Amino acid sequence: MPNAPHKHPHYALRIPTETMDKLKYIASYNGRSANKEIEQLILAHIKLFESQHGEITFDSL
């Protein structure tokens, strides 16, 4: 099935080099890859948003 959705879709992120270098430093400090560090930041952001606004659901889709 060549057009099946991926379990982990790819997303290209464009950020300044200095920002990426700092992110990589923090990720290394935390024992993570840059990708996993970004994933953890996104999950924390979602958790904060949902704590303030309620759980995000996709029932209406």
N, CA, C and O of each residue as an XYZ file, in Angstrom:
244
protein
N       0.847     -1.182      0.000
C       0.000      0.000      0.000
C       0.892      1.244      0.000
O       1.200      1.754      1.077
N       1.313      1.747     -1.142
C       2.287      2.837     -1.213
C       1.795      4.172     -0.683
O       2.615      4.985     -0.256
N       0.497      4.437     -0.689
C       0.001      5.738     -0.251
C      -0.622      5.706      1.141
O      -1.360      6.620      1.507
N      -0.336      4.673      1.914
C      -0.874      4.579      3.270
C      -0.244      5.665      4.142
O       0.932      5.986      3.977
N      -1.023      6.232      5.071
C      -0.451      7.252      5.957
C       0.636      6.650      6.850
O       0.528      5.508      7.295
N       1.660      7.420      7.098
C       2.755      6.975      7.944
C       2.356      7.070      9.409
O       1.594      7.955      9.798
N       2.872      6.163     10.209
C       2.617      6.208     11.647
C       3.242      7.468     12.255
O       2.681      8.072     13.169
N       4.395      7.848     11.741
C       5.106      9.044     12.213
C       5.403      9.925     11.003
O       6.468      9.803     10.397
N       4.473     10.812     10.647
C       4.691     11.640      9.451
C       5.901     12.562      9.597
O       6.249     12.992     10.697
N       6.517     12.846      8.481
C       7.687     13.715      8.415
C       7.225     15.167      8.335
O       6.249     15.476      7.652
N       7.935     16.063      9.041
C       7.656     17.483      8.965
C       8.988     18.221      8.919
O       9.809     18.087      9.826
N       9.197     18.990      7.875
C      10.428     19.773      7.753
C      10.271     21.064      8.554
O       9.287     21.786      8.399
N      11.235     21.340      9.396
C      11.201     22.516     10.256
C      12.325     23.459      9.855
O      13.489     23.064      9.803
N      11.976     24.687      9.577
C      12.982     25.684      9.210
C      13.152     26.652     10.369
O      12.241     27.413     10.695
N      14.326     26.618     10.989
C      14.633     27.525     12.095
C      16.067     28.018     11.922
O      16.871     27.371     11.251
N      16.389     29.163     12.526
C      17.748     29.687     12.404
C      18.791     28.695     12.939
O      18.524     27.945     13.877
N      19.957     28.704     12.339
C      21.036     27.796     12.715
C      21.371     27.899     14.194
O      21.549     26.878     14.858
N      21.458     29.104     14.714
C      21.795     29.289     16.130
C      20.747     28.637     17.030
O      21.089     28.026     18.043
N      19.488     28.765     16.664
C      18.412     28.143     17.445
C      18.537     26.624     17.400
O      18.385     25.954     18.422
N      18.810     26.086     16.226
C      18.964     24.638     16.095
C      20.173     24.147     16.875
O      20.109     23.096     17.513
N      21.265     24.884     16.835
C      22.455     24.507     17.589
C      22.164     24.481     19.095
O      22.622     23.585     19.803
N      21.410     25.457     19.572
C      21.042     25.492     20.991
C      20.114     24.330     21.335
O      20.248     23.716     22.394
N      19.184     24.033     20.449
C      18.286     22.902     20.664
C      19.083     21.602     20.747
O      18.837     20.777     21.627
N      20.032     21.422     19.837
C      20.873     20.217     19.851
C      21.681     20.129     21.140
O      21.863     19.039     21.681
N      22.162     21.254     21.632
C      22.896     21.275     22.896
C      22.000     20.796     24.031
O      22.398     19.939     24.821
N      20.794     21.347     24.115
C      19.844     20.970     25.163
C      19.463     19.500     25.031
O      19.392     18.780     26.027
N      19.219     19.059     23.803
C      18.867     17.658     23.567
C      19.983     16.740     24.050
O      19.720     15.740     24.719
N      21.210     17.070     23.718
C      22.347     16.267     24.149
C      22.445     16.242     25.675
O      22.700     15.196     26.272
N      22.244     17.375     26.284
C      22.265     17.479     27.748
C      21.218     16.558     28.368
O      21.451     15.956     29.416
N      20.061     16.456     27.712
C      18.967     15.617     28.191
C      19.067     14.169     27.715
O      18.204     13.350     28.033
N      20.115     13.851     26.955
C      20.304     12.490     26.477
C      19.341     12.102     25.372
O      18.969     10.936     25.242
N      18.937     13.087     24.574
C      17.982     12.845     23.491
C      18.561     13.336     22.168
O      19.521     14.105     22.128
N      17.942     12.863     21.085
C      18.222     13.431     19.772
C      17.466     14.750     19.670
O      16.569     15.023     20.467
N      17.829     15.557     18.697
C      17.103     16.809     18.474
C      15.643     16.516     18.156
O      14.754     17.233     18.615
N      15.389     15.476     17.379
C      14.022     15.112     17.025
C      13.201     14.779     18.271
O      12.073     15.250     18.416
N      13.760     13.973     19.162
C      13.041     13.596     20.389
C      12.863     14.792     21.316
O      11.856     14.888     22.016
N      13.823     15.693     21.327
C      13.692     16.896     22.149
C      12.530     17.746     21.647
O      11.730     18.243     22.440
N      12.438     17.910     20.330
C      11.319     18.654     19.749
C      10.004     17.960     20.066
O       9.023     18.619     20.412
N       9.974     16.627     19.951
C       8.758     15.876     20.267
C       8.332     16.113     21.722
O       7.147     16.309     21.992
N       9.284     16.096     22.655
C       8.959     16.327     24.062
C       8.435     17.746     24.285
O       7.517     17.948     25.080
N       9.001     18.713     23.601
C       8.526     20.095     23.710
C       7.097     20.225     23.185
O       6.269     20.910     23.785
N       6.817     19.571     22.074
C       5.467     19.614     21.501
C       4.470     18.953     22.450
O       3.386     19.488     22.683
N       4.833     17.794     22.995
C       3.936     17.107     23.930
C       3.657     17.961     25.172
O       2.527     17.998     25.659
N       4.680     18.643     25.679
C       4.495     19.524     26.834
C       3.561     20.681     26.483
O       2.729     21.082     27.297
N       3.700     21.209     25.281
C       2.856     22.311     24.835
C       1.394     21.864     24.700
O       0.479     22.584     25.100
N       1.188     20.681     24.141
C      -0.161     20.133     24.010
C      -0.770     19.916     25.393
O      -1.931     20.258     25.620
N      -0.001     19.355     26.309
C      -0.494     19.103     27.673
C      -0.911     20.411     28.347
O      -1.965     20.473     28.980
N      -0.094     21.447     28.214
C      -0.424     22.751     28.783
C      -1.695     23.308     28.156
O      -2.583     23.777     28.867
N      -1.789     23.260     26.843
C      -2.965     23.764     26.143
C      -4.228     23.041     26.615
O      -5.243     23.672     26.911
N      -4.149     21.704     26.680
C      -5.319     20.927     27.084
C      -5.679     21.167     28.548
O      -6.856     21.101     28.904
N      -4.708     21.442     29.393
C      -5.012     21.731     30.794
C      -5.762     23.054     30.930
O      -6.513     23.245     31.886
N      -5.564     23.956     29.991
C      -6.221     25.263     30.027
C      -7.530     25.294     29.241
O      -8.429     26.071     29.562
N      -7.639     24.441     28.200
C      -8.767     24.529     27.279
C      -9.561     23.239     27.135
O     -10.570     23.214     26.431
N      -9.130     22.180     27.780
C      -9.798     20.893     27.652
C      -9.133     20.024     26.596
O      -8.389     20.498     25.738
N      -9.430     18.742     26.692
C      -8.817     17.771     25.788
C      -9.192     18.038     24.336
O     -10.344     18.339     24.021
N      -8.229     17.926     23.484
C      -8.455     18.060     22.047
C      -8.951     16.712     21.530
O      -8.292     15.689     21.715
N     -10.097     16.719     20.891
C     -10.630     15.485     20.297
C     -10.959     15.743     18.836
O     -11.087     16.890     18.406
N     -11.092     14.683     18.095
C     -11.373     14.792     16.667
C     -12.626     14.016     16.332
O     -12.735     13.454     15.242
N     -13.574     13.977     17.252
C     -14.821     13.248     17.074
C     -15.652     13.788     15.914
O     -16.368     13.037     15.252
N     -15.554     15.084     15.676
C     -16.400     15.702     14.640
C     -15.829     15.532     13.238
O     -16.480     15.918     12.268
N     -14.644     14.973     13.105
C     -14.040     14.824     11.778
C     -14.568     13.605     11.074
O     -14.169     13.323      9.944
